[in-house]
Amino acid sequence: MFRSNFLEALTHIHPAVVVVVWAPVIVWFAADAWRARAVTGMTPSLVAAAFLIGLFVWTFVEYLIHRFVFHFSPKSKARWVERVIFLFHGVHHVQPWDKARLVMPPVVSIPLAVLFYSLFAWVLGLLASPGWLSPVFAGFLTGYLVYDVLHYATHHLPMRGPVLKWLKRNHLLHHHATPDQRFGVSSPLWDFVLRTSPQSDGREVDERVGLG
């Protein structure tokens, strides 16, 4: 993808890296939310609710990024624009089984996390609810971590149980049958709400994607 060996190396990420990087961050924010209850006045129920809100917000952000950023169709035919879109996500559709390019590199995810943290801090500051920041952000990052690990699993690990099997099938159908639909990876919620969940069940491609 890059002539520079250094830049090329940044695009190859072992899936364990996202767990090593983000699990401690999630624990820190969750612990901070719990520890600060005496100051924030939040009850355990409110901390849990804030965490779930962050998780819910992630599902929407995941959908928006996948649909409108990763699958952005630029009107401009400038080669640099097409190159950027390809680097974002196009390469994954060309090589969906490349184990080293299935999770988001920290060089991308860390700046995005800082951006979203700043956004949450601003919004919650406007709502005069700064005590919600740590539990909401912990939930948001948990959603991201689940998404990245689940994305890797849908391509390379056996999925057991009806829910996980359905998520695996849904994502593989996105790759092999409906690339302009089925944008939810960790949740189908927003595909149903925003009508990007196709009527066809995709049985005709099940055998081709190894689910027949």
Rosetta constraint file for C-alpha pairs under 8 A:
AtomPair CA 1 CA 8 HARMONIC 6.47 0.50
AtomPair CA 1 CA 87 HARMONIC 7.93 0.50
AtomPair CA 2 CA 7 HARMONIC 6.29 0.50
AtomPair CA 2 CA 8 HARMONIC 5.31 0.50
AtomPair CA 3 CA 7 HARMONIC 7.86 0.50
AtomPair CA 3 CA 8 HARMONIC 7.34 0.50
AtomPair CA 4 CA 8 HARMONIC 6.12 0.50
AtomPair CA 5 CA 9 HARMONIC 6.03 0.50
AtomPair CA 6 CA 10 HARMONIC 6.56 0.50
AtomPair CA 7 CA 11 HARMONIC 6.93 0.50
AtomPair CA 8 CA 12 HARMONIC 7.13 0.50
AtomPair CA 10 CA 105 HARMONIC 6.89 0.50
AtomPair CA 10 CA 107 HARMONIC 7.41 0.50
AtomPair CA 11 CA 100 HARMONIC 7.57 0.50
AtomPair CA 11 CA 101 HARMONIC 6.51 0.50
AtomPair CA 11 CA 105 HARMONIC 6.38 0.50
AtomPair CA 12 CA 100 HARMONIC 4.63 0.50
AtomPair CA 12 CA 101 HARMONIC 5.62 0.50
AtomPair CA 12 CA 105 HARMONIC 7.60 0.50
AtomPair CA 13 CA 17 HARMONIC 6.86 0.50
AtomPair CA 13 CA 100 HARMONIC 5.00 0.50
AtomPair CA 13 CA 101 HARMONIC 6.23 0.50
AtomPair CA 13 CA 102 HARMONIC 7.76 0.50
AtomPair CA 13 CA 103 HARMONIC 6.71 0.50
AtomPair CA 13 CA 104 HARMONIC 7.60 0.50
AtomPair CA 13 CA 105 HARMONIC 6.07 0.50
AtomPair CA 14 CA 18 HARMONIC 7.99 0.50
AtomPair CA 14 CA 99 HARMONIC 7.54 0.50
AtomPair CA 14 CA 100 HARMONIC 5.75 0.50
AtomPair CA 14 CA 103 HARMONIC 7.72 0.50
AtomPair CA 15 CA 19 HARMONIC 7.44 0.50
AtomPair CA 15 CA 100 HARMONIC 7.59 0.50
AtomPair CA 15 CA 102 HARMONIC 7.52 0.50
AtomPair CA 15 CA 103 HARMONIC 6.08 0.50
AtomPair CA 15 CA 149 HARMONIC 6.96 0.50
AtomPair CA 15 CA 152 HARMONIC 7.12 0.50
AtomPair CA 16 CA 20 HARMONIC 6.24 0.50
AtomPair CA 17 CA 21 HARMONIC 5.99 0.50
AtomPair CA 18 CA 22 HARMONIC 5.78 0.50
AtomPair CA 18 CA 23 HARMONIC 7.80 0.50
AtomPair CA 18 CA 103 HARMONIC 7.43 0.50
AtomPair CA 18 CA 104 HARMONIC 7.77 0.50
AtomPair CA 18 CA 105 HARMONIC 7.96 0.50
AtomPair CA 18 CA 106 HARMONIC 7.48 0.50
AtomPair CA 18 CA 145 HARMONIC 7.00 0.50
AtomPair CA 18 CA 148 HARMONIC 7.64 0.50
AtomPair CA 18 CA 149 HARMONIC 7.97 0.50
AtomPair CA 19 CA 23 HARMONIC 5.29 0.50
AtomPair CA 19 CA 145 HARMONIC 7.04 0.50
AtomPair CA 20 CA 24 HARMONIC 7.13 0.50
AtomPair CA 21 CA 25 HARMONIC 7.21 0.50
AtomPair CA 21 CA 106 HARMONIC 7.96 0.50
AtomPair CA 22 CA 26 HARMONIC 6.16 0.50
AtomPair CA 22 CA 141 HARMONIC 7.44 0.50
AtomPair CA 22 CA 145 HARMONIC 7.04 0.50
AtomPair CA 23 CA 27 HARMONIC 6.25 0.50
AtomPair CA 23 CA 142 HARMONIC 7.96 0.50
AtomPair CA 23 CA 145 HARMONIC 7.79 0.50
AtomPair CA 24 CA 28 HARMONIC 6.11 0.50
AtomPair CA 25 CA 29 HARMONIC 6.33 0.50
AtomPair CA 25 CA 138 HARMONIC 7.93 0.50
AtomPair CA 26 CA 30 HARMONIC 6.08 0.50
AtomPair CA 26 CA 138 HARMONIC 5.03 0.50
AtomPair CA 26 CA 139 HARMONIC 7.82 0.50
AtomPair CA 26 CA 141 HARMONIC 6.37 0.50
AtomPair CA 26 CA 142 HARMONIC 6.61 0.50
AtomPair CA 27 CA 31 HARMONIC 5.93 0.50
AtomPair CA 27 CA 138 HARMONIC 7.52 0.50
AtomPair CA 28 CA 32 HARMONIC 5.99 0.50
AtomPair CA 29 CA 33 HARMONIC 6.13 0.50
AtomPair CA 29 CA 134 HARMONIC 5.08 0.50
AtomPair CA 29 CA 135 HARMONIC 6.46 0.50
AtomPair CA 29 CA 137 HARMONIC 7.15 0.50
AtomPair CA 29 CA 138 HARMONIC 5.39 0.50
AtomPair CA 30 CA 34 HARMONIC 6.35 0.50
AtomPair CA 30 CA 134 HARMONIC 6.50 0.50
AtomPair CA 30 CA 135 HARMONIC 5.64 0.50
AtomPair CA 30 CA 138 HARMONIC 5.63 0.50
AtomPair CA 31 CA 35 HARMONIC 5.92 0.50
AtomPair CA 32 CA 36 HARMONIC 5.91 0.50
AtomPair CA 32 CA 134 HARMONIC 6.55 0.50
AtomPair CA 33 CA 37 HARMONIC 6.57 0.50
AtomPair CA 33 CA 47 HARMONIC 6.94 0.50
AtomPair CA 33 CA 131 HARMONIC 7.52 0.50
AtomPair CA 33 CA 132 HARMONIC 7.70 0.50
AtomPair CA 33 CA 134 HARMONIC 5.23 0.50
AtomPair CA 33 CA 135 HARMONIC 5.37 0.50
AtomPair CA 34 CA 44 HARMONIC 7.68 0.50
AtomPair CA 34 CA 47 HARMONIC 7.26 0.50
AtomPair CA 36 CA 40 HARMONIC 6.03 0.50
AtomPair CA 36 CA 131 HARMONIC 7.89 0.50
AtomPair CA 37 CA 41 HARMONIC 5.22 0.50
AtomPair CA 37 CA 42 HARMONIC 5.17 0.50
AtomPair CA 37 CA 43 HARMONIC 6.85 0.50
AtomPair CA 38 CA 42 HARMONIC 7.55 0.50
AtomPair CA 40 CA 131 HARMONIC 5.14 0.50
AtomPair CA 42 CA 46 HARMONIC 5.69 0.50
AtomPair CA 42 CA 47 HARMONIC 6.31 0.50
AtomPair CA 42 CA 131 HARMONIC 7.50 0.50
AtomPair CA 43 CA 47 HARMONIC 6.34 0.50
AtomPair CA 44 CA 48 HARMONIC 6.21 0.50
AtomPair CA 45 CA 49 HARMONIC 6.10 0.50
AtomPair CA 46 CA 50 HARMONIC 6.01 0.50
AtomPair CA 47 CA 51 HARMONIC 6.22 0.50
AtomPair CA 47 CA 132 HARMONIC 7.44 0.50
AtomPair CA 47 CA 135 HARMONIC 6.00 0.50
AtomPair CA 48 CA 52 HARMONIC 6.28 0.50
AtomPair CA 48 CA 135 HARMONIC 7.52 0.50
AtomPair CA 49 CA 53 HARMONIC 6.15 0.50
AtomPair CA 50 CA 54 HARMONIC 6.32 0.50
AtomPair CA 50 CA 132 HARMONIC 6.23 0.50
AtomPair CA 50 CA 135 HARMONIC 5.51 0.50
AtomPair CA 50 CA 136 HARMONIC 4.93 0.50
AtomPair CA 50 CA 139 HARMONIC 7.58 0.50
AtomPair CA 51 CA 55 HARMONIC 6.34 0.50
AtomPair CA 51 CA 135 HARMONIC 4.79 0.50
AtomPair CA 51 CA 136 HARMONIC 4.71 0.50
AtomPair CA 51 CA 137 HARMONIC 7.34 0.50
AtomPair CA 51 CA 138 HARMONIC 6.32 0.50
AtomPair CA 51 CA 139 HARMONIC 4.35 0.50
AtomPair CA 51 CA 140 HARMONIC 7.51 0.50
AtomPair CA 52 CA 56 HARMONIC 6.08 0.50
AtomPair CA 52 CA 136 HARMONIC 7.34 0.50
AtomPair CA 52 CA 139 HARMONIC 5.99 0.50
AtomPair CA 53 CA 57 HARMONIC 6.10 0.50
AtomPair CA 53 CA 136 HARMONIC 6.24 0.50
AtomPair CA 53 CA 139 HARMONIC 7.06 0.50
AtomPair CA 53 CA 140 HARMONIC 7.95 0.50
AtomPair CA 54 CA 58 HARMONIC 6.26 0.50
AtomPair CA 54 CA 135 HARMONIC 7.47 0.50
AtomPair CA 54 CA 136 HARMONIC 4.28 0.50
AtomPair CA 54 CA 137 HARMONIC 5.91 0.50
AtomPair CA 54 CA 138 HARMONIC 7.05 0.50
AtomPair CA 54 CA 139 HARMONIC 4.36 0.50
AtomPair CA 54 CA 140 HARMONIC 4.25 0.50
AtomPair CA 54 CA 141 HARMONIC 7.91 0.50
AtomPair CA 54 CA 143 HARMONIC 7.82 0.50
AtomPair CA 55 CA 59 HARMONIC 6.73 0.50
AtomPair CA 55 CA 136 HARMONIC 7.57 0.50
AtomPair CA 55 CA 139 HARMONIC 4.51 0.50
AtomPair CA 55 CA 140 HARMONIC 4.73 0.50
AtomPair CA 55 CA 141 HARMONIC 7.65 0.50
AtomPair CA 55 CA 142 HARMONIC 6.74 0.50
AtomPair CA 55 CA 143 HARMONIC 5.12 0.50
AtomPair CA 56 CA 60 HARMONIC 6.91 0.50
AtomPair CA 56 CA 140 HARMONIC 7.57 0.50
AtomPair CA 56 CA 143 HARMONIC 7.87 0.50
AtomPair CA 57 CA 61 HARMONIC 6.31 0.50
AtomPair CA 57 CA 140 HARMONIC 6.65 0.50
AtomPair CA 58 CA 62 HARMONIC 5.88 0.50
AtomPair CA 58 CA 140 HARMONIC 5.21 0.50
AtomPair CA 58 CA 141 HARMONIC 7.74 0.50
AtomPair CA 58 CA 143 HARMONIC 5.61 0.50
AtomPair CA 58 CA 144 HARMONIC 6.65 0.50
AtomPair CA 59 CA 63 HARMONIC 6.31 0.50
AtomPair CA 59 CA 143 HARMONIC 7.03 0.50
AtomPair CA 59 CA 184 HARMONIC 7.78 0.50
AtomPair CA 59 CA 186 HARMONIC 7.34 0.50
AtomPair CA 59 CA 187 HARMONIC 6.63 0.50
AtomPair CA 59 CA 189 HARMONIC 7.96 0.50
AtomPair CA 59 CA 190 HARMONIC 7.75 0.50
AtomPair CA 60 CA 64 HARMONIC 6.19 0.50
AtomPair CA 60 CA 190 HARMONIC 6.76 0.50
AtomPair CA 61 CA 65 HARMONIC 5.99 0.50
AtomPair CA 62 CA 66 HARMONIC 6.06 0.50
AtomPair CA 62 CA 144 HARMONIC 7.84 0.50
AtomPair CA 62 CA 184 HARMONIC 7.06 0.50
AtomPair CA 62 CA 185 HARMONIC 7.97 0.50
AtomPair CA 63 CA 67 HARMONIC 5.96 0.50
AtomPair CA 63 CA 183 HARMONIC 5.84 0.50
AtomPair CA 63 CA 184 HARMONIC 5.48 0.50
AtomPair CA 63 CA 190 HARMONIC 6.73 0.50
AtomPair CA 63 CA 191 HARMONIC 7.89 0.50
AtomPair CA 64 CA 68 HARMONIC 5.62 0.50
AtomPair CA 64 CA 69 HARMONIC 7.29 0.50
AtomPair CA 65 CA 69 HARMONIC 4.90 0.50
AtomPair CA 65 CA 70 HARMONIC 6.20 0.50
AtomPair CA 66 CA 70 HARMONIC 4.88 0.50
AtomPair CA 66 CA 71 HARMONIC 6.35 0.50
AtomPair CA 66 CA 183 HARMONIC 6.01 0.50
AtomPair CA 66 CA 184 HARMONIC 7.73 0.50
AtomPair CA 67 CA 71 HARMONIC 5.27 0.50
AtomPair CA 67 CA 72 HARMONIC 7.09 0.50
AtomPair CA 67 CA 180 HARMONIC 7.88 0.50
AtomPair CA 67 CA 183 HARMONIC 5.98 0.50
AtomPair CA 68 CA 72 HARMONIC 5.09 0.50
AtomPair CA 69 CA 85 HARMONIC 7.94 0.50
AtomPair CA 70 CA 85 HARMONIC 6.73 0.50
AtomPair CA 70 CA 88 HARMONIC 5.96 0.50
AtomPair CA 70 CA 89 HARMONIC 5.16 0.50
AtomPair CA 70 CA 90 HARMONIC 7.47 0.50
AtomPair CA 71 CA 85 HARMONIC 7.69 0.50
AtomPair CA 71 CA 89 HARMONIC 7.33 0.50
AtomPair CA 71 CA 90 HARMONIC 7.91 0.50
AtomPair CA 71 CA 180 HARMONIC 7.72 0.50
AtomPair CA 72 CA 85 HARMONIC 7.08 0.50
AtomPair CA 74 CA 81 HARMONIC 7.34 0.50
AtomPair CA 74 CA 82 HARMONIC 7.63 0.50
AtomPair CA 76 CA 81 HARMONIC 7.34 0.50
AtomPair CA 77 CA 81 HARMONIC 7.14 0.50
AtomPair CA 77 CA 82 HARMONIC 6.98 0.50
AtomPair CA 78 CA 82 HARMONIC 6.59 0.50
AtomPair CA 79 CA 83 HARMONIC 6.02 0.50
AtomPair CA 80 CA 84 HARMONIC 6.19 0.50
AtomPair CA 81 CA 85 HARMONIC 6.37 0.50
AtomPair CA 82 CA 86 HARMONIC 6.09 0.50
AtomPair CA 83 CA 87 HARMONIC 6.17 0.50
AtomPair CA 84 CA 88 HARMONIC 6.18 0.50
AtomPair CA 85 CA 89 HARMONIC 6.38 0.50
AtomPair CA 85 CA 90 HARMONIC 6.35 0.50
AtomPair CA 86 CA 90 HARMONIC 3.96 0.50
AtomPair CA 86 CA 91 HARMONIC 5.60 0.50
AtomPair CA 87 CA 91 HARMONIC 6.14 0.50
AtomPair CA 89 CA 93 HARMONIC 6.91 0.50
AtomPair CA 90 CA 94 HARMONIC 6.39 0.50
AtomPair CA 91 CA 95 HARMONIC 5.94 0.50
AtomPair CA 91 CA 96 HARMONIC 7.77 0.50
AtomPair CA 92 CA 96 HARMONIC 4.83 0.50
AtomPair CA 92 CA 97 HARMONIC 7.96 0.50
AtomPair CA 92 CA 98 HARMONIC 7.61 0.50
AtomPair CA 92 CA 101 HARMONIC 6.97 0.50
AtomPair CA 92 CA 102 HARMONIC 7.22 0.50
AtomPair CA 93 CA 175 HARMONIC 6.61 0.50
AtomPair CA 96 CA 102 HARMONIC 7.74 0.50
AtomPair CA 96 CA 155 HARMONIC 7.55 0.50
AtomPair CA 96 CA 175 HARMONIC 7.84 0.50
AtomPair CA 97 CA 155 HARMONIC 6.42 0.50
AtomPair CA 97 CA 156 HARMONIC 7.57 0.50
AtomPair CA 98 CA 102 HARMONIC 6.85 0.50
AtomPair CA 99 CA 152 HARMONIC 7.60 0.50
AtomPair CA 99 CA 156 HARMONIC 7.74 0.50
AtomPair CA 102 CA 148 HARMONIC 7.72 0.50
AtomPair CA 102 CA 151 HARMONIC 6.99 0.50
AtomPair CA 102 CA 152 HARMONIC 5.73 0.50
AtomPair CA 103 CA 148 HARMONIC 5.46 0.50
AtomPair CA 103 CA 149 HARMONIC 7.45 0.50
AtomPair CA 103 CA 151 HARMONIC 7.42 0.50
AtomPair CA 103 CA 152 HARMONIC 6.76 0.50
AtomPair CA 104 CA 108 HARMONIC 6.73 0.50
AtomPair CA 104 CA 109 HARMONIC 6.20 0.50
AtomPair CA 104 CA 148 HARMONIC 7.16 0.50
AtomPair CA 105 CA 109 HARMONIC 6.17 0.50
AtomPair CA 106 CA 110 HARMONIC 5.39 0.50
AtomPair CA 107 CA 111 HARMONIC 7.10 0.50
AtomPair CA 108 CA 112 HARMONIC 6.44 0.50
AtomPair CA 109 CA 113 HARMONIC 6.00 0.50
AtomPair CA 110 CA 114 HARMONIC 6.29 0.50
AtomPair CA 111 CA 115 HARMONIC 6.20 0.50
AtomPair CA 112 CA 116 HARMONIC 6.20 0.50
AtomPair CA 113 CA 117 HARMONIC 5.98 0.50
AtomPair CA 114 CA 118 HARMONIC 6.15 0.50
AtomPair CA 115 CA 119 HARMONIC 6.26 0.50
AtomPair CA 116 CA 120 HARMONIC 6.06 0.50
AtomPair CA 117 CA 121 HARMONIC 6.07 0.50
AtomPair CA 117 CA 137 HARMONIC 6.83 0.50
AtomPair CA 118 CA 122 HARMONIC 6.14 0.50
AtomPair CA 119 CA 123 HARMONIC 6.21 0.50
AtomPair CA 120 CA 124 HARMONIC 5.92 0.50
AtomPair CA 120 CA 133 HARMONIC 6.72 0.50
AtomPair CA 120 CA 137 HARMONIC 7.64 0.50
AtomPair CA 121 CA 125 HARMONIC 5.82 0.50
AtomPair CA 121 CA 130 HARMONIC 6.88 0.50
AtomPair CA 121 CA 133 HARMONIC 6.24 0.50
AtomPair CA 122 CA 126 HARMONIC 6.27 0.50
AtomPair CA 123 CA 127 HARMONIC 6.37 0.50
AtomPair CA 124 CA 128 HARMONIC 6.06 0.50
AtomPair CA 124 CA 129 HARMONIC 5.09 0.50
AtomPair CA 124 CA 130 HARMONIC 5.42 0.50
AtomPair CA 124 CA 132 HARMONIC 7.16 0.50
AtomPair CA 124 CA 133 HARMONIC 6.82 0.50
AtomPair CA 125 CA 129 HARMONIC 5.92 0.50
AtomPair CA 125 CA 130 HARMONIC 5.46 0.50
AtomPair CA 129 CA 133 HARMONIC 7.67 0.50
AtomPair CA 132 CA 136 HARMONIC 5.95 0.50
AtomPair CA 133 CA 137 HARMONIC 5.94 0.50
AtomPair CA 134 CA 138 HARMONIC 6.01 0.50
AtomPair CA 135 CA 139 HARMONIC 6.23 0.50
AtomPair CA 136 CA 140 HARMONIC 6.17 0.50
AtomPair CA 137 CA 141 HARMONIC 6.08 0.50
AtomPair CA 138 CA 142 HARMONIC 6.11 0.50
AtomPair CA 139 CA 143 HARMONIC 6.23 0.50
AtomPair CA 140 CA 144 HARMONIC 6.44 0.50
AtomPair CA 141 CA 145 HARMONIC 6.12 0.50
AtomPair CA 142 CA 146 HARMONIC 6.10 0.50
AtomPair CA 143 CA 147 HARMONIC 6.10 0.50
AtomPair CA 144 CA 148 HARMONIC 6.25 0.50
AtomPair CA 145 CA 149 HARMONIC 6.16 0.50
AtomPair CA 146 CA 150 HARMONIC 5.78 0.50
AtomPair CA 146 CA 186 HARMONIC 7.17 0.50
AtomPair CA 147 CA 151 HARMONIC 5.89 0.50
AtomPair CA 147 CA 185 HARMONIC 6.67 0.50
AtomPair CA 147 CA 186 HARMONIC 5.25 0.50
AtomPair CA 148 CA 152 HARMONIC 6.39 0.50
AtomPair CA 149 CA 153 HARMONIC 6.20 0.50
AtomPair CA 150 CA 154 HARMONIC 6.08 0.50
AtomPair CA 150 CA 185 HARMONIC 7.62 0.50
AtomPair CA 150 CA 186 HARMONIC 6.72 0.50
AtomPair CA 151 CA 155 HARMONIC 6.83 0.50
AtomPair CA 151 CA 185 HARMONIC 6.65 0.50
AtomPair CA 151 CA 186 HARMONIC 7.66 0.50
AtomPair CA 152 CA 156 HARMONIC 6.19 0.50
AtomPair CA 152 CA 157 HARMONIC 7.55 0.50
AtomPair CA 153 CA 157 HARMONIC 4.60 0.50
AtomPair CA 153 CA 158 HARMONIC 7.23 0.50
AtomPair CA 153 CA 159 HARMONIC 7.38 0.50
AtomPair CA 153 CA 168 HARMONIC 7.96 0.50
AtomPair CA 154 CA 158 HARMONIC 7.67 0.50
AtomPair CA 154 CA 159 HARMONIC 7.22 0.50
AtomPair CA 154 CA 167 HARMONIC 7.52 0.50
AtomPair CA 154 CA 168 HARMONIC 4.69 0.50
AtomPair CA 154 CA 169 HARMONIC 7.92 0.50
AtomPair CA 154 CA 171 HARMONIC 7.18 0.50
AtomPair CA 154 CA 172 HARMONIC 7.53 0.50
AtomPair CA 155 CA 168 HARMONIC 7.65 0.50
AtomPair CA 155 CA 172 HARMONIC 7.73 0.50
AtomPair CA 159 CA 164 HARMONIC 5.49 0.50
AtomPair CA 159 CA 165 HARMONIC 5.30 0.50
AtomPair CA 159 CA 168 HARMONIC 7.07 0.50
AtomPair CA 160 CA 164 HARMONIC 6.06 0.50
AtomPair CA 160 CA 165 HARMONIC 6.07 0.50
AtomPair CA 161 CA 165 HARMONIC 6.06 0.50
AtomPair CA 162 CA 166 HARMONIC 5.98 0.50
AtomPair CA 163 CA 167 HARMONIC 6.27 0.50
AtomPair CA 164 CA 168 HARMONIC 6.14 0.50
AtomPair CA 165 CA 169 HARMONIC 6.15 0.50
AtomPair CA 166 CA 170 HARMONIC 5.97 0.50
AtomPair CA 167 CA 171 HARMONIC 6.21 0.50
AtomPair CA 167 CA 185 HARMONIC 6.87 0.50
AtomPair CA 167 CA 186 HARMONIC 7.12 0.50
AtomPair CA 167 CA 187 HARMONIC 7.62 0.50
AtomPair CA 168 CA 172 HARMONIC 6.21 0.50
AtomPair CA 169 CA 173 HARMONIC 6.08 0.50
AtomPair CA 169 CA 211 HARMONIC 7.15 0.50
AtomPair CA 170 CA 174 HARMONIC 6.41 0.50
AtomPair CA 170 CA 182 HARMONIC 6.80 0.50
AtomPair CA 170 CA 185 HARMONIC 7.87 0.50
AtomPair CA 171 CA 175 HARMONIC 6.59 0.50
AtomPair CA 171 CA 182 HARMONIC 6.87 0.50
AtomPair CA 171 CA 183 HARMONIC 7.82 0.50
AtomPair CA 171 CA 184 HARMONIC 7.71 0.50
AtomPair CA 171 CA 185 HARMONIC 6.11 0.50
AtomPair CA 172 CA 176 HARMONIC 6.15 0.50
AtomPair CA 172 CA 209 HARMONIC 6.81 0.50
AtomPair CA 173 CA 177 HARMONIC 5.03 0.50
AtomPair CA 173 CA 178 HARMONIC 6.14 0.50
AtomPair CA 173 CA 179 HARMONIC 7.84 0.50
AtomPair CA 173 CA 182 HARMONIC 7.80 0.50
AtomPair CA 173 CA 202 HARMONIC 6.79 0.50
AtomPair CA 173 CA 205 HARMONIC 7.58 0.50
AtomPair CA 173 CA 209 HARMONIC 7.81 0.50
AtomPair CA 174 CA 178 HARMONIC 4.71 0.50
AtomPair CA 174 CA 179 HARMONIC 4.77 0.50
AtomPair CA 174 CA 180 HARMONIC 7.38 0.50
AtomPair CA 174 CA 181 HARMONIC 6.31 0.50
AtomPair CA 174 CA 182 HARMONIC 5.46 0.50
AtomPair CA 174 CA 183 HARMONIC 7.17 0.50
AtomPair CA 175 CA 179 HARMONIC 5.45 0.50
AtomPair CA 176 CA 205 HARMONIC 7.49 0.50
AtomPair CA 176 CA 209 HARMONIC 7.32 0.50
AtomPair CA 177 CA 202 HARMONIC 7.16 0.50
AtomPair CA 177 CA 205 HARMONIC 7.05 0.50
AtomPair CA 178 CA 182 HARMONIC 7.04 0.50
AtomPair CA 180 CA 196 HARMONIC 7.90 0.50
AtomPair CA 181 CA 191 HARMONIC 7.65 0.50
AtomPair CA 181 CA 196 HARMONIC 4.97 0.50
AtomPair CA 181 CA 197 HARMONIC 6.04 0.50
AtomPair CA 181 CA 198 HARMONIC 6.84 0.50
AtomPair CA 182 CA 188 HARMONIC 7.35 0.50
AtomPair CA 182 CA 191 HARMONIC 6.08 0.50
AtomPair CA 182 CA 196 HARMONIC 5.98 0.50
AtomPair CA 182 CA 197 HARMONIC 5.41 0.50
AtomPair CA 182 CA 198 HARMONIC 7.48 0.50
AtomPair CA 183 CA 188 HARMONIC 7.80 0.50
AtomPair CA 183 CA 191 HARMONIC 6.60 0.50
AtomPair CA 183 CA 196 HARMONIC 7.50 0.50
AtomPair CA 184 CA 188 HARMONIC 5.00 0.50
AtomPair CA 184 CA 189 HARMONIC 7.36 0.50
AtomPair CA 184 CA 190 HARMONIC 6.92 0.50
AtomPair CA 184 CA 191 HARMONIC 6.37 0.50
AtomPair CA 188 CA 192 HARMONIC 6.53 0.50
AtomPair CA 188 CA 197 HARMONIC 7.93 0.50
AtomPair CA 189 CA 193 HARMONIC 6.33 0.50
AtomPair CA 190 CA 194 HARMONIC 5.69 0.50
AtomPair CA 190 CA 195 HARMONIC 7.82 0.50
AtomPair CA 190 CA 196 HARMONIC 7.97 0.50
AtomPair CA 191 CA 195 HARMONIC 5.50 0.50
AtomPair CA 191 CA 196 HARMONIC 4.63 0.50
AtomPair CA 191 CA 197 HARMONIC 4.98 0.50
AtomPair CA 192 CA 196 HARMONIC 6.42 0.50
AtomPair CA 192 CA 197 HARMONIC 5.56 0.50
AtomPair CA 202 CA 206 HARMONIC 6.75 0.50
AtomPair CA 203 CA 207 HARMONIC 8.00 0.50
AtomPair CA 203 CA 212 HARMONIC 7.86 0.50
AtomPair CA 205 CA 209 HARMONIC 6.38 0.50
AtomPair CA 205 CA 212 HARMONIC 7.96 0.50
AtomPair CA 206 CA 210 HARMONIC 6.21 0.50
AtomPair CA 206 CA 211 HARMONIC 4.79 0.50
AtomPair CA 206 CA 212 HARMONIC 4.56 0.50
AtomPair CA 207 CA 211 HARMONIC 5.47 0.50
AtomPair CA 207 CA 212 HARMONIC 3.94 0.50
AtomPair CA 208 CA 212 HARMONIC 7.48 0.50
